[in-house]
């Protein structure tokens, strides 16, 4: 008389639960779900030779939960990308804007030093000559006016600088830029009184 062999635990069921429990690898939840389904089918078709339905079901449930959570995380990230980009750009623009303020303050100091030696302020032409589209347009170091006041800007050049209306009593220094390239320009202005005014700071 032949003895009935005890059913063997399905290897796919074991693989399903193991893979589903590897939480540190996000995408394995889907693999655990698929392996669990395959295990259930294989066990059902084994005529009792294979066991492990409970293990396979656990793999399916855990894998499905992990996959669902992953989908939610991906959706949340995609939805928040514009806000993340906006926050990143704002931080970047704030840093660039701060350099523009520093440069205008340095222009102010340079003009004051020039007036002390020469009795008047001096005009300085637009520099760089073309409006910077990014930081690749570098400062022209040999331009008359800027060399007279011995001014060189701090950091990369995102703004076009100019000193206009220079007389013995007054001047106006301007920094103009378009950080987000939307043709709405940021404008920083400083005069002989040392105060800075700003229009559209982060444009």
ZIQUISUL-V47741 format. One record per residue. D_LAST is the distance of its C-alpha to the last C-alpha in whole Angstrom. Layout:
D_LAST
D_LAST
//
This chain:
90
86
84
80
77
75
71
69
65
63
61
58
58
58
55
53
53
53
50
48
49
47
44
42
41
39
40
44
44
44
47
49
49
50
53
54
54
56
58
59
60
62
64
65
67
69
72
71
71
68
66
63
62
60
59
57
56
54
52
51
50
48
47
46
44
42
41
40
38
36
35
34
32
31
30
28
26
25
24
22
20
17
17
18
15
12
14
14
11
10
13
12
8
11
13
11
10
14
15
13
15
18
18
18
21
23
22
24
26
27
27
30
32
32
33
36
37
37
37
34
30
29
26
24
23
20
19
19
20
18
14
13
12
13
15
18
18
20
21
24
26
29
27
29
28
26
29
31
29
29
25
24
20
20
19
17
15
11
11
14
16
19
21
23
26
27
31
33
32
28
25
21
19
15
13
10
8
6
5
6
8
7
8
6
6
5
9
12
15
19
22
26
26
23
21
17
15
11
9
6
6
4
0
//
